[in-house]
Amino acid sequence: MEPDYYDGDIVLVSQKAELSHGDVGIFIINNDAYIKEYGETELISRNPDADNIIISEYDNIVCMGKVVGKYVWRNVQRI
């Protein structure tokens, strides 16, 4: 979900938090995981290159939790 989260970022998730509209969550749809903003009728992508997902299109949507932070690991040199 670039530009907020990049490949390699570690996302911190609260499994007990309830999502409100505008919150970002981890969603499993047909065995694929997505980080999306929770909207009233769709899961919203903040990445302009990715499509929003209309919630009613899918029979099997599971919310794994609310994204509450991230750990960014960048520019590490191996020795």
HTML snippet that shows the backbone in 3Dmol.js (N, CA, C, O; Angstrom):
<script src="https://3Dmol.org/build/3Dmol-min.js"></script>
<div id="view" style="width:600px;height:400px;position:relative"></div>
<script>
const pdb = `
ATOM      1  N   MET A   1       0.836  -1.179   0.000  1.00  0.00           N
ATOM      2  CA  MET A   1       0.000   0.000   0.000  1.00  0.00           C
ATOM      3  C   MET A   1       0.875   1.234   0.000  1.00  0.00           C
ATOM      4  O   MET A   1       0.751   2.114   0.851  1.00  0.00           O
ATOM      5  N   GLU A   2       1.754   1.273  -0.970  1.00  0.00           N
ATOM      6  CA  GLU A   2       2.547   2.484  -1.132  1.00  0.00           C
ATOM      7  C   GLU A   2       1.598   3.654  -1.378  1.00  0.00           C
ATOM      8  O   GLU A   2       0.562   3.433  -2.005  1.00  0.00           O
ATOM      9  N   PRO A   3       1.856   4.817  -0.956  1.00  0.00           N
ATOM     10  CA  PRO A   3       3.103   5.356  -0.433  1.00  0.00           C
ATOM     11  C   PRO A   3       3.260   5.250   1.081  1.00  0.00           C
ATOM     12  O   PRO A   3       4.256   5.726   1.625  1.00  0.00           O
ATOM     13  N   ASP A   4       2.292   4.631   1.780  1.00  0.00           N
ATOM     14  CA  ASP A   4       2.371   4.550   3.241  1.00  0.00           C
ATOM     15  C   ASP A   4       3.188   3.358   3.736  1.00  0.00           C
ATOM     16  O   ASP A   4       3.882   3.453   4.748  1.00  0.00           O
ATOM     17  N   TYR A   5       3.104   2.249   3.025  1.00  0.00           N
ATOM     18  CA  TYR A   5       3.782   1.022   3.423  1.00  0.00           C
ATOM     19  C   TYR A   5       4.502   0.456   2.211  1.00  0.00           C
ATOM     20  O   TYR A   5       3.948   0.410   1.112  1.00  0.00           O
ATOM     21  N   TYR A   6       5.744   0.023   2.419  1.00  0.00           N
ATOM     22  CA  TYR A   6       6.569  -0.478   1.323  1.00  0.00           C
ATOM     23  C   TYR A   6       6.977  -1.917   1.590  1.00  0.00           C
ATOM     24  O   TYR A   6       6.942  -2.388   2.727  1.00  0.00           O
ATOM     25  N   ASP A   7       7.362  -2.602   0.532  1.00  0.00           N
ATOM     26  CA  ASP A   7       7.859  -3.964   0.636  1.00  0.00           C
ATOM     27  C   ASP A   7       9.002  -3.997   1.648  1.00  0.00           C
ATOM     28  O   ASP A   7       9.960  -3.234   1.526  1.00  0.00           O
ATOM     29  N   GLY A   8       8.907  -4.863   2.632  1.00  0.00           N
ATOM     30  CA  GLY A   8       9.928  -4.966   3.668  1.00  0.00           C
ATOM     31  C   GLY A   8       9.551  -4.290   4.972  1.00  0.00           C
ATOM     32  O   GLY A   8      10.136  -4.598   6.010  1.00  0.00           O
ATOM     33  N   ASP A   9       8.578  -3.365   4.949  1.00  0.00           N
ATOM     34  CA  ASP A   9       8.111  -2.758   6.191  1.00  0.00           C
ATOM     35  C   ASP A   9       7.420  -3.820   7.038  1.00  0.00           C
ATOM     36  O   ASP A   9       6.782  -4.730   6.509  1.00  0.00           O
ATOM     37  N   ILE A  10       7.551  -3.696   8.338  1.00  0.00           N
ATOM     38  CA  ILE A  10       6.841  -4.573   9.261  1.00  0.00           C
ATOM     39  C   ILE A  10       5.663  -3.782   9.807  1.00  0.00           C
ATOM     40  O   ILE A  10       5.839  -2.730  10.422  1.00  0.00           O
ATOM     41  N   VAL A  11       4.465  -4.296   9.578  1.00  0.00           N
ATOM     42  CA  VAL A  11       3.245  -3.602   9.967  1.00  0.00           C
ATOM     43  C   VAL A  11       2.803  -4.094  11.338  1.00  0.00           C
ATOM     44  O   VAL A  11       2.750  -5.300  11.583  1.00  0.00           O
ATOM     45  N   LEU A  12       2.489  -3.164  12.230  1.00  0.00           N
ATOM     46  CA  LEU A  12       2.010  -3.491  13.571  1.00  0.00           C
ATOM     47  C   LEU A  12       0.488  -3.473  13.551  1.00  0.00           C
ATOM     48  O   LEU A  12      -0.120  -2.493  13.120  1.00  0.00           O
ATOM     49  N   VAL A  13      -0.128  -4.553  14.016  1.00  0.00           N
ATOM     50  CA  VAL A  13      -1.573  -4.719  13.902  1.00  0.00           C
ATOM     51  C   VAL A  13      -2.170  -5.028  15.268  1.00  0.00           C
ATOM     52  O   VAL A  13      -1.657  -5.868  16.007  1.00  0.00           O
ATOM     53  N   SER A  14      -3.260  -4.337  15.593  1.00  0.00           N
ATOM     54  CA  SER A  14      -4.033  -4.658  16.789  1.00  0.00           C
ATOM     55  C   SER A  14      -5.200  -5.538  16.363  1.00  0.00           C
ATOM     56  O   SER A  14      -6.086  -5.099  15.630  1.00  0.00           O
ATOM     57  N   GLN A  15      -5.193  -6.771  16.824  1.00  0.00           N
ATOM     58  CA  GLN A  15      -6.259  -7.696  16.450  1.00  0.00           C
ATOM     59  C   GLN A  15      -7.541  -7.438  17.231  1.00  0.00           C
ATOM     60  O   GLN A  15      -8.604  -7.925  16.846  1.00  0.00           O
ATOM     61  N   LYS A  16      -7.458  -6.686  18.316  1.00  0.00           N
ATOM     62  CA  LYS A  16      -8.634  -6.436  19.150  1.00  0.00           C
ATOM     63  C   LYS A  16      -9.333  -5.127  18.805  1.00  0.00           C
ATOM     64  O   LYS A  16     -10.465  -4.905  19.233  1.00  0.00           O
ATOM     65  N   ALA A  17      -8.689  -4.270  18.049  1.00  0.00           N
ATOM     66  CA  ALA A  17      -9.271  -2.970  17.730  1.00  0.00           C
ATOM     67  C   ALA A  17     -10.383  -3.115  16.696  1.00  0.00           C
ATOM     68  O   ALA A  17     -10.278  -3.912  15.764  1.00  0.00           O
ATOM     69  N   GLU A  18     -11.444  -2.338  16.873  1.00  0.00           N
ATOM     70  CA  GLU A  18     -12.513  -2.292  15.885  1.00  0.00           C
ATOM     71  C   GLU A  18     -12.202  -1.194  14.886  1.00  0.00           C
ATOM     72  O   GLU A  18     -11.714  -0.126  15.255  1.00  0.00           O
ATOM     73  N   LEU A  19     -12.486  -1.459  13.626  1.00  0.00           N
ATOM     74  CA  LEU A  19     -12.208  -0.481  12.585  1.00  0.00           C
ATOM     75  C   LEU A  19     -13.376   0.482  12.415  1.00  0.00           C
ATOM     76  O   LEU A  19     -14.541   0.085  12.441  1.00  0.00           O
ATOM     77  N   SER A  20     -13.038   1.746  12.242  1.00  0.00           N
ATOM     78  CA  SER A  20     -13.996   2.776  11.863  1.00  0.00           C
ATOM     79  C   SER A  20     -13.667   3.193  10.444  1.00  0.00           C
ATOM     80  O   SER A  20     -12.565   2.945   9.955  1.00  0.00           O
ATOM     81  N   HIS A  21     -14.623   3.825   9.785  1.00  0.00           N
ATOM     82  CA  HIS A  21     -14.363   4.307   8.434  1.00  0.00           C
ATOM     83  C   HIS A  21     -13.145   5.226   8.457  1.00  0.00           C
ATOM     84  O   HIS A  21     -13.059   6.131   9.287  1.00  0.00           O
ATOM     85  N   GLY A  22     -12.203   4.991   7.541  1.00  0.00           N
ATOM     86  CA  GLY A  22     -10.970   5.768   7.474  1.00  0.00           C
ATOM     87  C   GLY A  22      -9.778   5.084   8.115  1.00  0.00           C
ATOM     88  O   GLY A  22      -8.636   5.472   7.870  1.00  0.00           O
ATOM     89  N   ASP A  23     -10.029   4.063   8.940  1.00  0.00           N
ATOM     90  CA  ASP A  23      -8.929   3.301   9.537  1.00  0.00           C
ATOM     91  C   ASP A  23      -8.310   2.381   8.494  1.00  0.00           C
ATOM     92  O   ASP A  23      -8.966   1.988   7.529  1.00  0.00           O
ATOM     93  N   VAL A  24      -7.046   2.043   8.698  1.00  0.00           N
ATOM     94  CA  VAL A  24      -6.354   1.115   7.807  1.00  0.00           C
ATOM     95  C   VAL A  24      -6.306  -0.244   8.486  1.00  0.00           C
ATOM     96  O   VAL A  24      -5.989  -0.354   9.670  1.00  0.00           O
ATOM     97  N   GLY A  25      -6.625  -1.270   7.721  1.00  0.00           N
ATOM     98  CA  GLY A  25      -6.643  -2.614   8.272  1.00  0.00           C
ATOM     99  C   GLY A  25      -5.979  -3.616   7.351  1.00  0.00           C
ATOM    100  O   GLY A  25      -5.640  -3.318   6.206  1.00  0.00           O
ATOM    101  N   ILE A  26      -5.804  -4.816   7.885  1.00  0.00           N
ATOM    102  CA  ILE A  26      -5.314  -5.952   7.106  1.00  0.00           C
ATOM    103  C   ILE A  26      -6.538  -6.808   6.777  1.00  0.00           C
ATOM    104  O   ILE A  26      -7.273  -7.229   7.670  1.00  0.00           O
ATOM    105  N   PHE A  27      -6.742  -7.057   5.493  1.00  0.00           N
ATOM    106  CA  PHE A  27      -7.906  -7.808   5.044  1.00  0.00           C
ATOM    107  C   PHE A  27      -7.461  -9.015   4.233  1.00  0.00           C
ATOM    108  O   PHE A  27      -6.548  -8.924   3.412  1.00  0.00           O
ATOM    109  N   ILE A  28      -8.109 -10.138   4.470  1.00  0.00           N
ATOM    110  CA  ILE A  28      -7.881 -11.346   3.683  1.00  0.00           C
ATOM    111  C   ILE A  28      -9.107 -11.524   2.788  1.00  0.00           C
ATOM    112  O   ILE A  28     -10.235 -11.624   3.269  1.00  0.00           O
ATOM    113  N   ILE A  29      -8.863 -11.560   1.483  1.00  0.00           N
ATOM    114  CA  ILE A  29      -9.940 -11.728   0.509  1.00  0.00           C
ATOM    115  C   ILE A  29      -9.532 -12.856  -0.430  1.00  0.00           C
ATOM    116  O   ILE A  29      -8.544 -12.752  -1.156  1.00  0.00           O
ATOM    117  N   ASN A  30     -10.309 -13.932  -0.404  1.00  0.00           N
ATOM    118  CA  ASN A  30     -10.016 -15.088  -1.264  1.00  0.00           C
ATOM    119  C   ASN A  30      -8.555 -15.526  -1.145  1.00  0.00           C
ATOM    120  O   ASN A  30      -7.887 -15.767  -2.151  1.00  0.00           O
ATOM    121  N   ASN A  31      -8.073 -15.624   0.085  1.00  0.00           N
ATOM    122  CA  ASN A  31      -6.715 -16.091   0.415  1.00  0.00           C
ATOM    123  C   ASN A  31      -5.600 -15.124   0.031  1.00  0.00           C
ATOM    124  O   ASN A  31      -4.431 -15.508   0.067  1.00  0.00           O
ATOM    125  N   ASP A  32      -5.917 -13.891  -0.332  1.00  0.00           N
ATOM    126  CA  ASP A  32      -4.911 -12.861  -0.595  1.00  0.00           C
ATOM    127  C   ASP A  32      -5.012 -11.792   0.484  1.00  0.00           C
ATOM    128  O   ASP A  32      -6.115 -11.433   0.898  1.00  0.00           O
ATOM    129  N   ALA A  33      -3.862 -11.272   0.949  1.00  0.00           N
ATOM    130  CA  ALA A  33      -3.838 -10.255   1.998  1.00  0.00           C
ATOM    131  C   ALA A  33      -3.690  -8.865   1.393  1.00  0.00           C
ATOM    132  O   ALA A  33      -2.949  -8.667   0.430  1.00  0.00           O
ATOM    133  N   TYR A  34      -4.403  -7.915   1.968  1.00  0.00           N
ATOM    134  CA  TYR A  34      -4.366  -6.528   1.512  1.00  0.00           C
ATOM    135  C   TYR A  34      -4.267  -5.602   2.715  1.00  0.00           C
ATOM    136  O   TYR A  34      -4.831  -5.879   3.773  1.00  0.00           O
ATOM    137  N   ILE A  35      -3.545  -4.499   2.543  1.00  0.00           N
ATOM    138  CA  ILE A  35      -3.574  -3.391   3.496  1.00  0.00           C
ATOM    139  C   ILE A  35      -4.382  -2.304   2.809  1.00  0.00           C
ATOM    140  O   ILE A  35      -3.957  -1.750   1.795  1.00  0.00           O
ATOM    141  N   LYS A  36      -5.552  -2.001   3.366  1.00  0.00           N
ATOM    142  CA  LYS A  36      -6.457  -1.039   2.737  1.00  0.00           C
ATOM    143  C   LYS A  36      -7.125  -0.182   3.803  1.00  0.00           C
ATOM    144  O   LYS A  36      -7.222  -0.563   4.969  1.00  0.00           O
ATOM    145  N   GLU A  37      -7.579   0.983   3.367  1.00  0.00           N
ATOM    146  CA  GLU A  37      -8.385   1.848   4.224  1.00  0.00           C
ATOM    147  C   GLU A  37      -9.825   1.351   4.193  1.00  0.00           C
ATOM    148  O   GLU A  37     -10.365   1.051   3.128  1.00  0.00           O
ATOM    149  N   TYR A  38     -10.436   1.268   5.357  1.00  0.00           N
ATOM    150  CA  TYR A  38     -11.804   0.773   5.466  1.00  0.00           C
ATOM    151  C   TYR A  38     -12.785   1.883   5.132  1.00  0.00           C
ATOM    152  O   TYR A  38     -12.821   2.915   5.802  1.00  0.00           O
ATOM    153  N   GLY A  39     -13.577   1.666   4.096  1.00  0.00           N
ATOM    154  CA  GLY A  39     -14.605   2.624   3.707  1.00  0.00           C
ATOM    155  C   GLY A  39     -15.984   2.039   3.924  1.00  0.00           C
ATOM    156  O   GLY A  39     -16.124   0.875   4.300  1.00  0.00           O
ATOM    157  N   GLU A  40     -16.989   2.842   3.687  1.00  0.00           N
ATOM    158  CA  GLU A  40     -18.368   2.411   3.931  1.00  0.00           C
ATOM    159  C   GLU A  40     -18.772   1.235   3.036  1.00  0.00           C
ATOM    160  O   GLU A  40     -19.401   0.285   3.502  1.00  0.00           O
ATOM    161  N   THR A  41     -18.412   1.301   1.759  1.00  0.00           N
ATOM    162  CA  THR A  41     -18.810   0.250   0.818  1.00  0.00           C
ATOM    163  C   THR A  41     -17.633  -0.372   0.085  1.00  0.00           C
ATOM    164  O   THR A  41     -17.816  -1.247  -0.761  1.00  0.00           O
ATOM    165  N   GLU A  42     -16.423   0.079   0.406  1.00  0.00           N
ATOM    166  CA  GLU A  42     -15.257  -0.434  -0.305  1.00  0.00           C
ATOM    167  C   GLU A  42     -14.015  -0.349   0.567  1.00  0.00           C
ATOM    168  O   GLU A  42     -13.973   0.380   1.558  1.00  0.00           O
ATOM    169  N   LEU A  43     -13.013  -1.108   0.173  1.00  0.00           N
ATOM    170  CA  LEU A  43     -11.691  -1.004   0.771  1.00  0.00           C
ATOM    171  C   LEU A  43     -10.886  -0.103  -0.148  1.00  0.00           C
ATOM    172  O   LEU A  43     -10.738  -0.389  -1.336  1.00  0.00           O
ATOM    173  N   ILE A  44     -10.368   0.979   0.398  1.00  0.00           N
ATOM    174  CA  ILE A  44      -9.775   2.054  -0.388  1.00  0.00           C
ATOM    175  C   ILE A  44      -8.264   1.916  -0.413  1.00  0.00           C
ATOM    176  O   ILE A  44      -7.623   1.743   0.624  1.00  0.00           O
ATOM    177  N   SER A  45      -7.705   1.994  -1.611  1.00  0.00           N
ATOM    178  CA  SER A  45      -6.260   1.943  -1.779  1.00  0.00           C
ATOM    179  C   SER A  45      -5.705   3.357  -1.777  1.00  0.00           C
ATOM    180  O   SER A  45      -6.222   4.231  -2.472  1.00  0.00           O
ATOM    181  N   ARG A  46      -4.667   3.580  -1.007  1.00  0.00           N
ATOM    182  CA  ARG A  46      -3.982   4.877  -1.034  1.00  0.00           C
ATOM    183  C   ARG A  46      -2.931   4.920  -2.127  1.00  0.00           C
ATOM    184  O   ARG A  46      -2.354   5.972  -2.404  1.00  0.00           O
ATOM    185  N   ASN A  47      -2.685   3.777  -2.746  1.00  0.00           N
ATOM    186  CA  ASN A  47      -1.763   3.695  -3.873  1.00  0.00           C
ATOM    187  C   ASN A  47      -2.554   4.002  -5.141  1.00  0.00           C
ATOM    188  O   ASN A  47      -3.496   3.279  -5.466  1.00  0.00           O
ATOM    189  N   PRO A  48      -2.187   5.059  -5.863  1.00  0.00           N
ATOM    190  CA  PRO A  48      -2.950   5.418  -7.063  1.00  0.00           C
ATOM    191  C   PRO A  48      -2.879   4.362  -8.165  1.00  0.00           C
ATOM    192  O   PRO A  48      -3.698   4.379  -9.084  1.00  0.00           O
ATOM    193  N   ASP A  49      -1.919   3.449  -8.088  1.00  0.00           N
ATOM    194  CA  ASP A  49      -1.795   2.394  -9.098  1.00  0.00           C
ATOM    195  C   ASP A  49      -2.619   1.147  -8.767  1.00  0.00           C
ATOM    196  O   ASP A  49      -2.690   0.223  -9.578  1.00  0.00           O
ATOM    197  N   ALA A  50      -3.233   1.113  -7.603  1.00  0.00           N
ATOM    198  CA  ALA A  50      -4.027  -0.050  -7.187  1.00  0.00           C
ATOM    199  C   ALA A  50      -5.504   0.338  -7.109  1.00  0.00           C
ATOM    200  O   ALA A  50      -5.849   1.462  -6.746  1.00  0.00           O
ATOM    201  N   ASP A  51      -6.354  -0.608  -7.454  1.00  0.00           N
ATOM    202  CA  ASP A  51      -7.796  -0.363  -7.446  1.00  0.00           C
ATOM    203  C   ASP A  51      -8.376  -0.508  -6.048  1.00  0.00           C
ATOM    204  O   ASP A  51      -7.860  -1.252  -5.214  1.00  0.00           O
ATOM    205  N   ASN A  52      -9.469   0.227  -5.810  1.00  0.00           N
ATOM    206  CA  ASN A  52     -10.263  -0.001  -4.613  1.00  0.00           C
ATOM    207  C   ASN A  52     -10.994  -1.329  -4.779  1.00  0.00           C
ATOM    208  O   ASN A  52     -11.165  -1.812  -5.898  1.00  0.00           O
ATOM    209  N   ILE A  53     -11.422  -1.913  -3.672  1.00  0.00           N
ATOM    210  CA  ILE A  53     -12.134  -3.184  -3.713  1.00  0.00           C
ATOM    211  C   ILE A  53     -13.539  -2.958  -3.166  1.00  0.00           C
ATOM    212  O   ILE A  53     -13.712  -2.580  -2.008  1.00  0.00           O
ATOM    213  N   ILE A  54     -14.535  -3.194  -4.009  1.00  0.00           N
ATOM    214  CA  ILE A  54     -15.922  -3.073  -3.578  1.00  0.00           C
ATOM    215  C   ILE A  54     -16.224  -4.245  -2.639  1.00  0.00           C
ATOM    216  O   ILE A  54     -16.048  -5.406  -3.009  1.00  0.00           O
ATOM    217  N   ILE A  55     -16.672  -3.936  -1.447  1.00  0.00           N
ATOM    218  CA  ILE A  55     -16.867  -4.967  -0.427  1.00  0.00           C
ATOM    219  C   ILE A  55     -17.920  -5.985  -0.844  1.00  0.00           C
ATOM    220  O   ILE A  55     -17.744  -7.173  -0.575  1.00  0.00           O
ATOM    221  N   SER A  56     -18.984  -5.576  -1.476  1.00  0.00           N
ATOM    222  CA  SER A  56     -20.067  -6.499  -1.813  1.00  0.00           C
ATOM    223  C   SER A  56     -19.693  -7.501  -2.906  1.00  0.00           C
ATOM    224  O   SER A  56     -20.439  -8.450  -3.147  1.00  0.00           O
ATOM    225  N   GLU A  57     -18.562  -7.307  -3.564  1.00  0.00           N
ATOM    226  CA  GLU A  57     -18.147  -8.217  -4.631  1.00  0.00           C
ATOM    227  C   GLU A  57     -17.613  -9.544  -4.091  1.00  0.00           C
ATOM    228  O   GLU A  57     -17.525 -10.517  -4.840  1.00  0.00           O
ATOM    229  N   TYR A  58     -17.266  -9.599  -2.841  1.00  0.00           N
ATOM    230  CA  TYR A  58     -16.563 -10.759  -2.310  1.00  0.00           C
ATOM    231  C   TYR A  58     -17.384 -11.445  -1.231  1.00  0.00           C
ATOM    232  O   TYR A  58     -17.971 -10.790  -0.370  1.00  0.00           O
ATOM    233  N   ASP A  59     -17.418 -12.753  -1.286  1.00  0.00           N
ATOM    234  CA  ASP A  59     -18.138 -13.521  -0.279  1.00  0.00           C
ATOM    235  C   ASP A  59     -17.305 -13.730   0.972  1.00  0.00           C
ATOM    236  O   ASP A  59     -17.852 -13.910   2.060  1.00  0.00           O
ATOM    237  N   ASN A  60     -15.994 -13.709   0.829  1.00  0.00           N
ATOM    238  CA  ASN A  60     -15.124 -14.105   1.929  1.00  0.00           C
ATOM    239  C   ASN A  60     -14.110 -13.009   2.240  1.00  0.00           C
ATOM    240  O   ASN A  60     -12.984 -13.047   1.745  1.00  0.00           O
ATOM    241  N   ILE A  61     -14.506 -12.031   3.058  1.00  0.00           N
ATOM    242  CA  ILE A  61     -13.595 -10.977   3.516  1.00  0.00           C
ATOM    243  C   ILE A  61     -13.402 -11.158   5.018  1.00  0.00           C
ATOM    244  O   ILE A  61     -14.372 -11.238   5.772  1.00  0.00           O
ATOM    245  N   VAL A  62     -12.146 -11.220   5.445  1.00  0.00           N
ATOM    246  CA  VAL A  62     -11.825 -11.335   6.862  1.00  0.00           C
ATOM    247  C   VAL A  62     -10.921 -10.170   7.227  1.00  0.00           C
ATOM    248  O   VAL A  62      -9.899  -9.943   6.579  1.00  0.00           O
ATOM    249  N   CYS A  63     -11.299  -9.429   8.271  1.00  0.00           N
ATOM    250  CA  CYS A  63     -10.441  -8.354   8.779  1.00  0.00           C
ATOM    251  C   CYS A  63      -9.559  -8.947   9.870  1.00  0.00           C
ATOM    252  O   CYS A  63     -10.055  -9.439  10.883  1.00  0.00           O
ATOM    253  N   MET A  64      -8.243  -8.894   9.652  1.00  0.00           N
ATOM    254  CA  MET A  64      -7.300  -9.450  10.614  1.00  0.00           C
ATOM    255  C   MET A  64      -6.979  -8.468  11.740  1.00  0.00           C
ATOM    256  O   MET A  64      -6.490  -8.874  12.795  1.00  0.00           O
ATOM    257  N   GLY A  65      -7.252  -7.179  11.523  1.00  0.00           N
ATOM    258  CA  GLY A  65      -7.000  -6.196  12.561  1.00  0.00           C
ATOM    259  C   GLY A  65      -6.719  -4.825  11.993  1.00  0.00           C
ATOM    260  O   GLY A  65      -6.669  -4.626  10.779  1.00  0.00           O
ATOM    261  N   LYS A  66      -6.537  -3.890  12.898  1.00  0.00           N
ATOM    262  CA  LYS A  66      -6.283  -2.489  12.556  1.00  0.00           C
ATOM    263  C   LYS A  66      -4.780  -2.227  12.560  1.00  0.00           C
ATOM    264  O   LYS A  66      -4.076  -2.614  13.493  1.00  0.00           O
ATOM    265  N   VAL A  67      -4.299  -1.571  11.516  1.00  0.00           N
ATOM    266  CA  VAL A  67      -2.888  -1.190  11.458  1.00  0.00           C
ATOM    267  C   VAL A  67      -2.678  -0.026  12.423  1.00  0.00           C
ATOM    268  O   VAL A  67      -3.336   1.008  12.311  1.00  0.00           O
ATOM    269  N   VAL A  68      -1.757  -0.201  13.371  1.00  0.00           N
ATOM    270  CA  VAL A  68      -1.511   0.821  14.386  1.00  0.00           C
ATOM    271  C   VAL A  68      -0.107   1.411  14.297  1.00  0.00           C
ATOM    272  O   VAL A  68       0.225   2.341  15.033  1.00  0.00           O
ATOM    273  N   GLY A  69       0.716   0.876  13.401  1.00  0.00           N
ATOM    274  CA  GLY A  69       2.066   1.409  13.246  1.00  0.00           C
ATOM    275  C   GLY A  69       2.863   0.572  12.271  1.00  0.00           C
ATOM    276  O   GLY A  69       2.363  -0.392  11.691  1.00  0.00           O
ATOM    277  N   LYS A  70       4.120   0.964  12.105  1.00  0.00           N
ATOM    278  CA  LYS A  70       5.003   0.192  11.234  1.00  0.00           C
ATOM    279  C   LYS A  70       6.437   0.342  11.705  1.00  0.00           C
ATOM    280  O   LYS A  70       6.803   1.329  12.344  1.00  0.00           O
ATOM    281  N   TYR A  71       7.232  -0.649  11.380  1.00  0.00           N
ATOM    282  CA  TYR A  71       8.661  -0.634  11.647  1.00  0.00           C
ATOM    283  C   TYR A  71       9.344  -0.628  10.295  1.00  0.00           C
ATOM    284  O   TYR A  71       9.144  -1.529   9.480  1.00  0.00           O
ATOM    285  N   VAL A  72      10.154   0.396  10.061  1.00  0.00           N
ATOM    286  CA  VAL A  72      10.803   0.558   8.760  1.00  0.00           C
ATOM    287  C   VAL A  72      12.263   0.171   8.882  1.00  0.00           C
ATOM    288  O   VAL A  72      12.983   0.686   9.738  1.00  0.00           O
ATOM    289  N   TRP A  73      12.690  -0.726   8.032  1.00  0.00           N
ATOM    290  CA  TRP A  73      14.059  -1.228   8.012  1.00  0.00           C
ATOM    291  C   TRP A  73      14.628  -0.871   6.656  1.00  0.00           C
ATOM    292  O   TRP A  73      14.291  -1.508   5.658  1.00  0.00           O
ATOM    293  N   ARG A  74      15.494   0.145   6.599  1.00  0.00           N
ATOM    294  CA  ARG A  74      15.998   0.618   5.315  1.00  0.00           C
ATOM    295  C   ARG A  74      17.521   0.750   5.340  1.00  0.00           C
ATOM    296  O   ARG A  74      18.129   0.973   6.386  1.00  0.00           O
ATOM    297  N   ASN A  75      18.101   0.610   4.179  1.00  0.00           N
ATOM    298  CA  ASN A  75      19.521   0.880   3.955  1.00  0.00           C
ATOM    299  C   ASN A  75      20.440   0.130   4.919  1.00  0.00           C
ATOM    300  O   ASN A  75      21.389   0.696   5.461  1.00  0.00           O
ATOM    301  N   VAL A  76      20.148  -1.117   5.114  1.00  0.00           N
ATOM    302  CA  VAL A  76      20.986  -1.943   5.976  1.00  0.00           C
ATOM    303  C   VAL A  76      22.065  -2.585   5.115  1.00  0.00           C
ATOM    304  O   VAL A  76      21.777  -3.165   4.068  1.00  0.00           O
ATOM    305  N   GLN A  77      23.309  -2.473   5.569  1.00  0.00           N
ATOM    306  CA  GLN A  77      24.415  -3.088   4.848  1.00  0.00           C
ATOM    307  C   GLN A  77      24.809  -4.374   5.555  1.00  0.00           C
ATOM    308  O   GLN A  77      25.054  -4.386   6.761  1.00  0.00           O
ATOM    309  N   ARG A  78      24.866  -5.438   4.801  1.00  0.00           N
ATOM    310  CA  ARG A  78      25.292  -6.713   5.375  1.00  0.00           C
ATOM    311  C   ARG A  78      26.812  -6.755   5.403  1.00  0.00           C
ATOM    312  O   ARG A  78      27.475  -6.254   4.495  1.00  0.00           O
ATOM    313  N   ILE A  79      27.358  -7.358   6.457  1.00  0.00           N
ATOM    314  CA  ILE A  79      28.817  -7.475   6.562  1.00  0.00           C
ATOM    315  C   ILE A  79      29.222  -8.923   6.583  1.00  0.00           C
ATOM    316  O   ILE A  79      30.411  -9.230   6.668  1.00  0.00           O
TER     317      ILE A  79
END
`;
const viewer = $3Dmol.createViewer("view");
viewer.addModel(pdb, "pdb");
viewer.setStyle({}, {cartoon: {color: "spectrum"}});
viewer.zoomTo();
viewer.render();
</script>
